Amino acid sequence: LQSLLKHPMRRWDPAQAEVMVIPCLFESYRRCTTTNHAEKPPGSLRQMSVFESYNPDDHPEDFEDIPWMKELDDGSARCLAMIQDSKVYKETYGRNHLFVVADWAMNFGKTLESQLFKNITVGRIEVIDEFEGKIANRSAGPTQS
């Protein structure tokens, strides 16, 4: 997102923009709260006293609810609600909005089936085509990718 802010094609007037990138950081939430034991903090961090209280298995209260019981974490849901309440979104019904998320949770459960992303183009870690949608019981996927 930072590089998009500085890009020469960046438009500050929504009327001049062809695509609206949704800045909701769902992937950051997932990435910062998911334990991947193959990834370890740098040695310098391990030497700091703050690391003594670090537990890689600590997660936010609602972490396990996504995508099976909740569509998004509370912060991402508030962000998306603000976007969808904007004049620009309402005028286009979200058709020119792009939400790039490479987290696996976007491909399953309530997050996949959600009507929140009805007209939004969702950039996913994988494309869910008709075949994959049928064999994996993810029928909403082909219309969102």
DSSP file (Angstrom, degrees, kcal/mol; ACC not computed):
  #  RESIDUE AA STRUCTURE BP1 BP2  ACC     N-H-->O    O-->H-N    N-H-->O    O-->H-N    TCO  KAPPA ALPHA  PHI   PSI    X-CA   Y-CA   Z-CA
    1    1 A L     >        0   0    0      0, 0.0     4,-1.5     0, 0.0    20,-0.0   0.000 360.0 360.0 360.0 -36.4    0.0    0.0    0.0
    2    2 A Q  H  >  +     0   0    0      1,-0.2     4,-0.9     2,-0.2     3,-0.2   0.910 360.0  49.2 -60.8 -42.2    2.9    2.4    0.8
    3    3 A S  H  > S+     0   0    0      1,-0.2     4,-0.7     2,-0.2     3,-0.3   0.832 106.0  57.8 -68.6 -30.1    4.3    2.1   -2.8
    4    4 A L  H >4 S+     0   0    0      1,-0.2     3,-0.6     2,-0.2    -1,-0.2   0.858  99.3  59.3 -65.8 -34.1    0.8    2.7   -4.2
    5    5 A L  H 3< S+     0   0    0     -4,-1.5    -1,-0.2     1,-0.2    -2,-0.2   0.837 112.8  38.3 -62.2 -31.9    0.7    6.1   -2.4
    6    6 A K  H 3< S+     0   0    0     -4,-0.9    -1,-0.2    -3,-0.3    -2,-0.2   0.472  87.4 121.4 -98.2  -4.0    3.8    7.2   -4.2
    7    7 A H    X<  -     0   0    0     -4,-0.7     3,-1.9    -3,-0.6    -3,-0.0  -0.334  67.2-129.6 -65.6 139.8    3.0    5.7   -7.6
    8    8 A P  T 3  S+     0   0    0      0, 0.0    -1,-0.1     0, 0.0    -4,-0.0   0.735 108.7  55.5 -63.2 -21.3    2.8    8.2  -10.5
    9    9 A M  T 3  S+     0   0    0      2,-0.1    -2,-0.1    -5,-0.0     2,-0.1   0.461  79.9 124.7 -88.7  -0.1   -0.5    6.8  -11.6
   10   10 A R    <   -     0   0    0     -3,-1.9     2,-0.4    -6,-0.1    -5,-0.1  -0.358  46.5-158.4 -60.8 133.5   -2.0    7.4   -8.1
   11   11 A R        -     0   0    0      1,-0.1    -2,-0.1    -2,-0.1     6,-0.1  -0.965  19.4-170.8-118.6 132.7   -5.2    9.5   -8.2
   12   12 A W  S    S+     0   0    0     -2,-0.4    -1,-0.1     1,-0.1     3,-0.1   0.661  76.7  74.0 -92.2 -19.5   -6.5   11.5   -5.2
   13   13 A D  S >> S-     0   0    0      1,-0.1     3,-2.2     2,-0.0     4,-0.6  -0.858  74.3-151.4 -95.0 113.1   -9.7   12.3   -7.0
   14   14 A P  G >4 S+     0   0    0      0, 0.0     3,-0.8     0, 0.0    -1,-0.1   0.784  93.4  66.0 -55.6 -28.4  -11.9    9.2   -7.1
   15   15 A A  G 34 S+     0   0    0      1,-0.2    -2,-0.0    -3,-0.1    -3,-0.0   0.765 103.3  46.6 -66.2 -23.4  -13.6   10.4  -10.3
   16   16 A Q  G <4 S+     0   0    0     -3,-2.2     2,-0.3     2,-0.0    -1,-0.2   0.559  94.6  97.1 -92.4 -10.1  -10.2   10.0  -12.1
   17   17 A A    <<  -     0   0    0     -3,-0.8     3,-0.1    -4,-0.6    -7,-0.1  -0.583  50.7-167.9 -86.6 141.5   -9.4    6.6  -10.7
   18   18 A E  S    S+     0   0    0      1,-0.3     2,-0.4    -2,-0.3    -1,-0.1   0.754  80.3  28.4 -91.1 -30.5  -10.1    3.4  -12.6
   19   19 A V        -     0   0    0      2,-0.0     2,-0.6    79,-0.0    -1,-0.3  -0.993  66.6-150.6-134.7 137.6   -9.5    1.1   -9.6
   20   20 A M  E     -a   97   0A   0     76,-3.3    78,-3.3    -2,-0.4     2,-0.6  -0.944  15.1-148.2-107.6 117.1  -10.0    1.6   -5.9
   21   21 A V  E     -a   98   0A   0     -2,-0.6    78,-0.2    76,-0.2    76,-0.1  -0.755  15.9-132.6 -86.0 123.8   -7.6   -0.4   -3.8
   22   22 A I        -     0   0    0     76,-3.2    78,-0.4    -2,-0.6    58,-0.1  -0.657  12.4-156.7 -79.1 120.1   -9.3   -1.3   -0.5
   23   23 A P        +     0   0    0      0, 0.0     2,-0.4     0, 0.0    -1,-0.1   0.157  45.9 131.6 -88.3  21.3   -6.8   -0.5    2.3
   24   24 A C        -     0   0    0      1,-0.1     2,-1.0    55,-0.1     3,-0.4  -0.612  52.8-143.6 -75.3 128.1   -8.3   -2.9    4.9
   25   25 A L     >  +     0   0    0     -2,-0.4     4,-2.3     1,-0.2     5,-0.2  -0.303  48.7 139.9 -95.8  51.6   -5.4   -4.9    6.3
   26   26 A F  H  > S+     0   0    0     -2,-1.0     4,-2.6     1,-0.2    -1,-0.2   0.909  75.7  51.4 -57.4 -43.8   -7.0   -8.3    6.8
   27   27 A E  H  > S+     0   0    0     -3,-0.4     4,-3.3    73,-0.2    -1,-0.2   0.896 108.0  51.9 -64.3 -38.2   -4.0  -10.1    5.6
   28   28 A S  H  > S+     0   0    0      2,-0.2     4,-2.6     1,-0.2    -1,-0.2   0.910 109.1  50.9 -62.9 -41.3   -1.8   -8.2    8.0
   29   29 A Y  H  X S+     0   0    0     -4,-2.3     4,-0.8     2,-0.2    -2,-0.2   0.954 115.2  42.2 -59.2 -49.4   -4.1   -9.1   10.9
   30   30 A R  H >X S+     0   0    0     -4,-2.6     4,-1.1     1,-0.2     3,-0.7   0.921 115.4  49.6 -64.2 -44.4   -3.9  -12.8    9.9
   31   31 A R  H 3< S+     0   0    0     -4,-3.3     3,-0.3     1,-0.2    -1,-0.2   0.873 112.4  47.0 -64.3 -38.2   -0.1  -12.7    9.2
   32   32 A C  H 3< S+     0   0    0     -4,-2.6    -1,-0.2    -5,-0.2    -2,-0.2   0.593 119.5  39.6 -81.4 -10.0    0.6  -11.0   12.5
   33   33 A T  H << S+     0   0    0     -4,-0.8     2,-0.4    -3,-0.7    -2,-0.2   0.419  93.8  95.0-118.8  -0.1   -1.6  -13.4   14.5
   34   34 A T     <  -     0   0    0     -4,-1.1     2,-0.6    -3,-0.3    24,-0.1  -0.760  69.4-132.3 -94.9 137.3   -0.8  -16.7   12.8
   35   35 A T        +     0   0    0     -2,-0.4     2,-0.5    22,-0.1    22,-0.1  -0.787  26.5 173.8 -89.4 122.2    1.8  -19.0   14.2
   36   36 A N    >   -     0   0    0     -2,-0.6     3,-2.0     3,-0.2    -2,-0.0  -0.905  13.0-166.8-123.9 100.5    4.2  -20.3   11.6
   37   37 A H  T 3  S+     0   0    0     -2,-0.5    -1,-0.1     1,-0.3    -2,-0.0   0.615  84.3  67.6 -68.4 -10.1    6.8  -22.3   13.5
   38   38 A A  T 3  S+     0   0    0     -3,-0.0     2,-0.5     2,-0.0    -1,-0.3   0.731  92.3  71.0 -77.4 -21.7    9.1  -22.4   10.4
   39   39 A E    <   -     0   0    0     -3,-2.0    -3,-0.2     0, 0.0    -1,-0.0  -0.832  68.3-174.9 -96.6 129.3    9.5  -18.6   10.8
   40   40 A K        -     0   0    0     -2,-0.5     3,-0.1     1,-0.0    -3,-0.0  -0.930  29.1-105.7-122.5 146.9   11.6  -17.4   13.7
   41   41 A P        -     0   0    0      0, 0.0     5,-0.1     0, 0.0    -1,-0.0  -0.310  52.0 -85.5 -66.0 155.4   12.3  -13.9   14.9
   42   42 A P    >>  -     0   0    0      0, 0.0     4,-1.7     0, 0.0     3,-0.9  -0.223  38.4-111.1 -60.0 152.2   15.7  -12.5   14.1
   43   43 A G  H 3> S+     0   0    0      1,-0.3     4,-1.2     2,-0.2     0, 0.0   0.839 116.4  59.8 -53.9 -37.8   18.4  -13.3   16.6
   44   44 A S  H 34 S+     0   0    0      1,-0.2     4,-0.5     2,-0.2    -1,-0.3   0.871 105.3  49.1 -62.6 -35.6   18.7   -9.7   17.7
   45   45 A L  H X4 S+     0   0    0     -3,-0.9     3,-1.3     1,-0.2     6,-0.4   0.890 105.8  56.8 -69.0 -38.9   15.0   -9.8   18.8
   46   46 A R  H 3< S+     0   0    0     -4,-1.7    -1,-0.2     1,-0.3    -2,-0.2   0.767 103.6  55.4 -63.6 -23.3   15.5  -13.0   20.7
   47   47 A Q  T 3< S+     0   0    0     -4,-1.2    -1,-0.3    -3,-0.2    -2,-0.2   0.638  89.4  95.1 -83.4 -14.5   18.2  -11.3   22.7
   48   48 A M  S X  S-     0   0    0     -3,-1.3     3,-1.1    -4,-0.5     4,-0.4  -0.465  81.1-126.0 -78.9 150.0   15.9   -8.5   23.8
   49   49 A S  G >  S+     0   0    0      1,-0.3     3,-1.3     2,-0.2     4,-0.4   0.793 107.5  66.8 -65.6 -28.0   14.1   -8.8   27.2
   50   50 A V  G >  S+     0   0    0      1,-0.3     3,-1.0     2,-0.2     4,-0.3   0.811  90.7  65.1 -62.2 -28.0   10.7   -8.3   25.5
   51   51 A F  G X  S+     0   0    0     -3,-1.1     3,-1.2    -6,-0.4    -1,-0.3   0.754  85.0  72.9 -67.7 -23.3   11.2  -11.6   23.8
   52   52 A E  G <  S+     0   0    0     -3,-1.3    -1,-0.2    -4,-0.4    -2,-0.2   0.831 101.4  42.5 -61.3 -31.7   11.1  -13.4   27.1
   53   53 A S  G <  S+     0   0    0     -3,-1.0     2,-0.3    -4,-0.4    -1,-0.3   0.467  90.7 114.3 -92.8  -1.6    7.3  -12.8   27.3
   54   54 A Y    <   -     0   0    0     -3,-1.2    -3,-0.0    -4,-0.3     3,-0.0  -0.517  40.9-178.2 -73.7 131.1    6.8  -13.7   23.7
   55   55 A N    >   -     0   0    0     -2,-0.3     3,-2.1     1,-0.1    -3,-0.0  -0.957  19.1-154.7-129.6 113.1    4.7  -16.8   23.0
   56   56 A P  T 3  S+     0   0    0      0, 0.0    -1,-0.1     0, 0.0    -2,-0.0   0.646  94.1  59.4 -63.7 -12.8    4.2  -17.7   19.3
   57   57 A D  T 3  S+     0   0    0    -22,-0.1     2,-0.3     2,-0.0   -22,-0.1   0.445  77.1 109.8 -95.9   0.2    1.0  -19.5   20.2
   58   58 A D    <   +     0   0    0     -3,-2.1    -3,-0.0   -24,-0.1    -4,-0.0  -0.615  45.8 173.5 -74.5 131.8   -0.7  -16.5   21.6
   59   59 A H        -     0   0    0     -2,-0.3   -25,-0.1     1,-0.0   -26,-0.1  -0.943  37.2 -90.0-135.5 156.3   -3.6  -15.3   19.4
   60   60 A P    >   -     0   0    0      0, 0.0     3,-1.5     0, 0.0     4,-0.4  -0.234  47.7-103.8 -59.7 158.8   -6.3  -12.7   19.6
   61   61 A E  T 3  S+     0   0    0      1,-0.3     3,-0.3     2,-0.1     4,-0.1   0.836 119.1  40.6 -56.0 -38.1   -9.5  -13.9   21.1
   62   62 A D  T >> S+     0   0    0      1,-0.2     3,-1.1     2,-0.1     4,-0.7   0.359  82.8 105.7 -96.3   7.0  -11.4  -14.2   17.7
   63   63 A F  G X4 S+     0   0    0     -3,-1.5     3,-1.1     1,-0.3    -1,-0.2   0.896  81.2  46.5 -55.3 -47.2   -8.5  -15.6   15.7
   64   64 A E  G 34 S+     0   0    0     -4,-0.4     4,-0.3    -3,-0.3    -1,-0.3   0.653 101.1  69.1 -72.6 -14.4   -9.9  -19.2   15.5
   65   65 A D  G <>>S+     0   0    0     -3,-1.1     4,-4.2     3,-0.1     5,-2.2   0.723  78.7 116.0 -74.5 -21.2  -13.4  -17.9   14.6
   66   66 A I  T <<5S-     0   0    0     -3,-1.1     5,-0.1    -4,-0.7    43,-0.1  -0.832  84.9  -2.2 -98.5 125.9  -12.2  -16.7   11.1
   67   67 A P  T  45S+     0   0    0      0, 0.0    43,-2.4     0, 0.0    44,-0.7  -0.958 132.5  53.0-100.6   7.4  -13.3  -18.0    8.6
   68   68 A W  T  45S+     0   0    0     -4,-0.3    -2,-0.2    41,-0.2    -3,-0.1   0.830 127.6  11.8 -80.1 -32.2  -15.6  -20.6   10.2
   69   69 A M  T  <5S+     0   0    0     -4,-4.2     2,-0.3     1,-0.3    -3,-0.2   0.615 130.7  35.9-116.9 -21.5  -17.7  -18.4   12.5
   70   70 A K      < -     0   0    0     -5,-2.2    41,-0.3     1,-0.1    -1,-0.3  -0.964  62.7-142.9-133.8 149.9  -16.8  -14.9   11.4
   71   71 A E  S    S-     0   0    0     -2,-0.3     2,-0.3     1,-0.2    -1,-0.1   0.921  82.7  -5.1 -75.3 -45.1  -16.0  -13.3    8.0
   72   72 A L  S    S-     0   0    0     -6,-0.1    -1,-0.2    38,-0.0     2,-0.1  -0.912  80.3 -89.6-142.9 163.4  -13.3  -10.9    9.2
   73   73 A D     >  -     0   0    0     -2,-0.3     4,-2.4     1,-0.1     5,-0.2  -0.355  51.0-102.1 -69.2 164.2  -11.6   -9.7   12.3
   74   74 A D  H  > S+     0   0    0      1,-0.2     4,-2.4     2,-0.2     5,-0.2   0.877 119.7  50.4 -60.4 -41.5  -13.3   -6.7   13.9
   75   75 A G  H  > S+     0   0    0      2,-0.2     4,-2.2     1,-0.2    -1,-0.2   0.925 113.0  44.8 -64.8 -45.0  -10.8   -4.1   12.6
   76   76 A S  H  > S+     0   0    0      2,-0.2     4,-2.7     1,-0.2    -1,-0.2   0.876 112.5  53.0 -66.7 -36.7  -11.0   -5.3    9.0
   77   77 A A  H  X S+     0   0    0     -4,-2.4     4,-2.2     2,-0.2    -2,-0.2   0.912 110.2  47.4 -64.7 -42.5  -14.8   -5.5    9.3
   78   78 A R  H  X S+     0   0    0     -4,-2.4     4,-2.1     2,-0.2    -2,-0.2   0.918 112.9  49.8 -63.8 -42.4  -15.0   -1.8   10.5
   79   79 A C  H  X S+     0   0    0     -4,-2.2     4,-2.1     1,-0.2    -2,-0.2   0.939 112.1  46.4 -61.5 -48.5  -12.6   -0.8    7.7
   80   80 A L  H  X S+     0   0    0     -4,-2.7     4,-2.7     1,-0.2    -1,-0.2   0.874 110.0  54.5 -64.1 -36.8  -14.6   -2.5    5.0
   81   81 A A  H  X S+     0   0    0     -4,-2.2     4,-1.2     2,-0.2    -1,-0.2   0.896 107.9  49.9 -62.9 -39.8  -17.9   -1.0    6.4
   82   82 A M  H  < S+     0   0    0     -4,-2.1     4,-0.4     2,-0.2    -2,-0.2   0.911 111.7  48.3 -65.2 -41.4  -16.4    2.5    6.2
   83   83 A I  H >< S+     0   0    0     -4,-2.1     3,-1.5     1,-0.2     6,-0.4   0.942 112.2  48.5 -61.6 -47.3  -15.3    1.8    2.6
   84   84 A Q  H 3< S+     0   0    0     -4,-2.7    -1,-0.2     1,-0.3    -2,-0.2   0.691 108.4  55.0 -70.4 -17.3  -18.8    0.5    1.7
   85   85 A D  T 3< S+     0   0    0     -4,-1.2    -1,-0.3    -5,-0.2    -2,-0.2   0.502  87.9 107.8 -89.2  -5.3  -20.4    3.5    3.3
   86   86 A S  S <> S-     0   0    0     -3,-1.5     4,-2.3    -4,-0.4     5,-0.2  -0.338  78.8-122.0 -74.3 155.5  -18.4    5.9    1.2
   87   87 A K  H  > S+     0   0    0      1,-0.2     4,-2.3     2,-0.2     5,-0.2   0.901 111.9  53.6 -60.7 -43.5  -20.0    7.9   -1.6
   88   88 A V  H  > S+     0   0    0      1,-0.2     4,-1.4     2,-0.2     6,-0.3   0.915 110.2  46.2 -61.1 -44.7  -17.6    6.4   -4.2
   89   89 A Y  H  >>S+     0   0    0     -6,-0.4     4,-1.5     1,-0.2     5,-1.1   0.930 112.8  49.8 -64.3 -45.1  -18.4    2.8   -3.2
   90   90 A K  H  <5S+     0   0    0     -4,-2.3    -1,-0.2     1,-0.2    -2,-0.2   0.868 108.5  53.1 -63.3 -36.8  -22.2    3.5   -3.3
   91   91 A E  H  <5S+     0   0    0     -4,-2.3    -1,-0.2     1,-0.2    -2,-0.2   0.825 122.2  29.6 -67.9 -30.7  -22.0    5.1   -6.7
   92   92 A T  H ><5S-     0   0    0     -4,-1.4     3,-1.9    -3,-0.3    -2,-0.2   0.453  99.0-128.2-107.4  -3.0  -20.2    2.1   -8.2
   93   93 A Y  T 3<5 -     0   0    0     -4,-1.5    -3,-0.2     1,-0.3    26,-0.1   0.770  69.3 -66.8  55.8  26.4  -21.6   -0.7   -6.0
   94   94 A G  T > <S+     0   0    0     -5,-1.1     3,-1.8    -6,-0.3    27,-0.4   0.496 101.2 132.9  79.7   4.2  -18.0   -1.7   -5.4
   95   95 A R  T <  S+     0   0    0     -3,-1.9    -2,-0.1     1,-0.3    -1,-0.1   0.773  75.2  42.0 -63.5 -26.2  -17.5   -2.8   -9.0
   96   96 A N  T 3  S+     0   0    0     -7,-0.1   -76,-3.3    24,-0.1     2,-0.4   0.120  93.2 109.5-106.0  22.2  -14.2   -0.9   -9.4
   97   97 A H  E <   -a   20   0A   0     -3,-1.8    24,-2.4    22,-0.3     2,-0.5  -0.792  50.5-159.6-101.3 141.0  -12.9   -1.8   -6.0
   98   98 A L  E     -ab  21 121A   0    -78,-3.3   -76,-3.2    -2,-0.4     2,-0.6  -0.979   7.7-172.6-124.0 126.3  -10.0   -4.3   -5.5
   99   99 A F  E     - b   0 122A   0     22,-2.7    24,-2.2    -2,-0.5     2,-0.7  -0.951  11.2-161.4-119.3 107.7   -9.3   -6.2   -2.2
  100  100 A V  E     + b   0 123A   0     -2,-0.6     2,-0.4   -78,-0.4   -73,-0.2  -0.813  21.0 159.8 -97.0 117.7   -6.0   -8.0   -2.4
  101  101 A V        -     0   0    0     22,-3.2    24,-0.3    -2,-0.7    -2,-0.1  -0.965  22.5-177.6-141.0 119.8   -5.7  -10.8    0.2
  102  102 A A        +     0   0    0     -2,-0.4     2,-0.3    22,-0.2    22,-0.1   0.119  48.8 117.4-103.1  20.9   -3.3  -13.7    0.0
  103  103 A D    >   -     0   0    0      1,-0.1     3,-1.6    22,-0.0    22,-0.3  -0.714  68.8-130.8 -90.8 140.8   -4.4  -15.4    3.2
  104  104 A W  G >  S+     0   0    0     -2,-0.3     3,-2.2     1,-0.3     4,-0.1   0.770  99.4  74.9 -58.8 -28.3   -6.0  -18.8    2.9
  105  105 A A  G >  S+     0   0    0      1,-0.3     3,-1.3     2,-0.2     7,-0.3   0.759  82.7  67.9 -61.1 -24.7   -9.0  -17.8    5.0
  106  106 A M  G <  S+     0   0    0     -3,-1.6    -1,-0.3     1,-0.2    -2,-0.2   0.633  96.6  56.7 -68.0 -11.3  -10.4  -15.8    2.1
  107  107 A N  G <  S+     0   0    0     -3,-2.2     2,-0.3    -4,-0.2    -1,-0.2   0.370 106.5  46.0-101.8   4.4  -11.0  -19.2    0.3
  108  108 A F  S X> S-     0   0    0     -3,-1.3     4,-1.8    -4,-0.1     3,-0.6  -0.909  91.5  -7.7-143.0 165.1  -13.2  -20.9    2.9
  109  109 A G  H 3> S-     0   0    0     -2,-0.3     4,-2.2     1,-0.2     3,-0.3   0.035 113.4 -14.6  56.9-147.9  -16.1  -20.7    5.3
  110  110 A K  H 3> S+     0   0    0    -43,-2.4     4,-1.2     1,-0.2    -1,-0.2   0.811 133.3  59.9 -62.8 -32.0  -18.1  -17.6    6.1
  111  111 A T  H <4 S+     0   0    0    -44,-0.7     3,-0.3    -3,-0.6    -1,-0.2   0.928 110.0  41.7 -63.9 -43.7  -15.4  -15.4    4.6
  112  112 A L  H  < S+     0   0    0     -4,-1.8    -2,-0.2    -7,-0.3    -1,-0.2   0.911 118.3  45.3 -67.6 -42.9  -15.8  -17.1    1.2
  113  113 A E  H  < S+     0   0    0     -4,-2.2    -1,-0.2    -5,-0.1    -2,-0.2   0.575  87.3 123.4 -79.3  -9.2  -19.6  -17.1    1.3
  114  114 A S    ><  -     0   0    0     -4,-1.2     3,-0.6    -3,-0.3    -3,-0.0  -0.195  57.1-149.1 -60.4 139.9  -19.9  -13.5    2.6
  115  115 A Q  G >  S+     0   0    0      1,-0.2     3,-1.7     2,-0.1     4,-0.2   0.497  84.5  90.0 -81.7  -5.9  -22.0  -11.1    0.6
  116  116 A L  G 3  S+     0   0    0      1,-0.3     3,-0.2     2,-0.1    -1,-0.2   0.823  92.0  42.2 -57.5 -30.9  -19.6   -8.3    1.8
  117  117 A F  G <  S+     0   0    0     -3,-0.6     3,-0.3     1,-0.2    -1,-0.3   0.123  78.2 126.8-103.9  19.8  -17.5   -9.0   -1.3
  118  118 A K  S <  S+     0   0    0     -3,-1.7    -1,-0.2     1,-0.3    -2,-0.1   0.856  87.5  14.4 -50.6 -51.0  -20.4   -9.3   -3.7
  119  119 A N  S    S+     0   0    0     -3,-0.2   -22,-0.3    -4,-0.2    -1,-0.3   0.455 105.0 104.5-105.6  -2.7  -19.2   -6.7   -6.3
  120  120 A I  S    S-     0   0    0     -3,-0.3     2,-0.6    -4,-0.1   -22,-0.2  -0.568  72.6-124.2 -82.4 140.1  -15.6   -6.3   -5.2
  121  121 A T  E     -b   98   0A   0    -24,-2.4   -22,-2.7   -27,-0.4     2,-0.6  -0.754  28.7-156.3 -79.9 124.4  -12.8   -7.9   -7.1
  122  122 A V  E     -b   99   0A   0     22,-1.8     2,-0.7    -2,-0.6   -22,-0.2  -0.916   7.4-150.4-109.5 117.7  -10.9  -10.1   -4.6
  123  123 A G  E     -b  100   0A   0    -24,-2.2   -22,-3.2    -2,-0.6     2,-0.2  -0.785  29.7-174.6 -84.1 117.2   -7.3  -10.9   -5.4
  124  124 A R        -     0   0    0     -2,-0.7   -22,-0.2   -24,-0.2   -20,-0.1  -0.612  42.3-113.7-113.5 168.3   -6.7  -14.3   -3.8
  125  125 A I  S    S+     0   0    0    -24,-0.3     2,-0.3   -22,-0.3   -23,-0.1   0.713 106.6  18.2 -70.8 -21.5   -3.8  -16.7   -3.2
  126  126 A E  S    S-     0   0    0    -22,-0.0     2,-0.5     2,-0.0    -1,-0.1  -0.985  80.9-117.6-145.8 153.9   -5.6  -19.1   -5.6
  127  127 A V        -     0   0    0     -2,-0.3     2,-0.9    -3,-0.1     5,-0.1  -0.816  21.9-148.6 -92.5 130.0   -8.3  -18.8   -8.2
  128  128 A I        -     0   0    0     -2,-0.5    17,-0.3    13,-0.3    16,-0.2  -0.858  22.7-174.6-100.0 103.6  -11.4  -20.8   -7.5
  129  129 A D     >  -     0   0    0     -2,-0.9     4,-2.7     1,-0.1     5,-0.2  -0.262  43.2 -89.0 -88.3-178.8  -12.8  -21.9  -10.8
  130  130 A E  H  > S+     0   0    0      1,-0.2     4,-1.9     2,-0.2     5,-0.2   0.903 126.5  49.7 -58.4 -43.7  -16.1  -23.7  -11.4
  131  131 A F  H  > S+     0   0    0      2,-0.2     4,-2.5     1,-0.2     5,-0.3   0.952 113.8  43.9 -61.9 -51.1  -14.5  -27.2  -11.0
  132  132 A E  H  > S+     0   0    0      1,-0.2     4,-2.0     2,-0.2     6,-0.3   0.879 110.6  56.9 -62.8 -37.8  -12.7  -26.3   -7.8
  133  133 A G  H  <>S+     0   0    0     -4,-2.7     5,-2.6     1,-0.2    -1,-0.2   0.880 111.5  42.7 -59.7 -39.0  -15.9  -24.7   -6.5
  134  134 A K  H ><5S+     0   0    0     -4,-1.9     3,-0.9    -3,-0.2    -2,-0.2   0.939 116.3  43.9 -74.5 -48.7  -17.9  -27.9   -7.0
  135  135 A I  H 3<5S+     0   0    0     -4,-2.5    -2,-0.2     1,-0.2    -1,-0.2   0.779 121.4  39.8 -72.2 -24.1  -15.4  -30.4   -5.7
  136  136 A A  T 3<5S-     0   0    0     -4,-2.0    -1,-0.2    -5,-0.3    -2,-0.2   0.282 108.8-117.0-107.2  10.4  -14.5  -28.4   -2.6
  137  137 A N  T < 5S+     0   0    0     -3,-0.9    -3,-0.2    -4,-0.2    -4,-0.1   0.908  76.3 127.8  55.2  45.3  -18.0  -27.1   -1.8
  138  138 A R    > < +     0   0    0     -5,-2.6     3,-1.5    -6,-0.3    -4,-0.2  -0.467  19.3 155.9-125.9  58.6  -16.9  -23.5   -2.4
  139  139 A S  T 3   +     0   0    0      1,-0.3     4,-0.3    -6,-0.2    -1,-0.1   0.725  67.8  58.8 -63.6 -24.7  -19.6  -22.4   -4.9
  140  140 A A  T >  S+     0   0    0      1,-0.2     3,-0.7     2,-0.1     4,-0.5   0.718  88.3  79.6 -76.6 -19.8  -19.2  -18.7   -4.1
  141  141 A G  G X> S+     0   0    0     -3,-1.5     3,-1.8     1,-0.2     4,-1.5   0.888  82.5  56.9 -58.4 -48.4  -15.6  -18.6   -5.1
  142  142 A P  G 34 S+     0   0    0      0, 0.0    -1,-0.2     0, 0.0    -2,-0.1   0.801 106.7  50.7 -59.4 -28.3  -15.8  -18.4   -8.9
  143  143 A T  G <4 S+     0   0    0     -3,-0.7    -2,-0.2    -4,-0.3    -3,-0.1   0.561 113.5  45.6 -85.3  -6.5  -17.9  -15.3   -8.8
  144  144 A Q  T <4        0   0    0     -3,-1.8   -22,-1.8    -4,-0.5    -1,-0.2   0.656 360.0 360.0-107.3 -19.4  -15.5  -13.5   -6.4
  145  145 A S     <        0   0    0     -4,-1.5   -21,-0.2   -17,-0.3    -2,-0.1   0.481 360.0 360.0 -83.0 360.0  -12.1  -14.2   -8.0
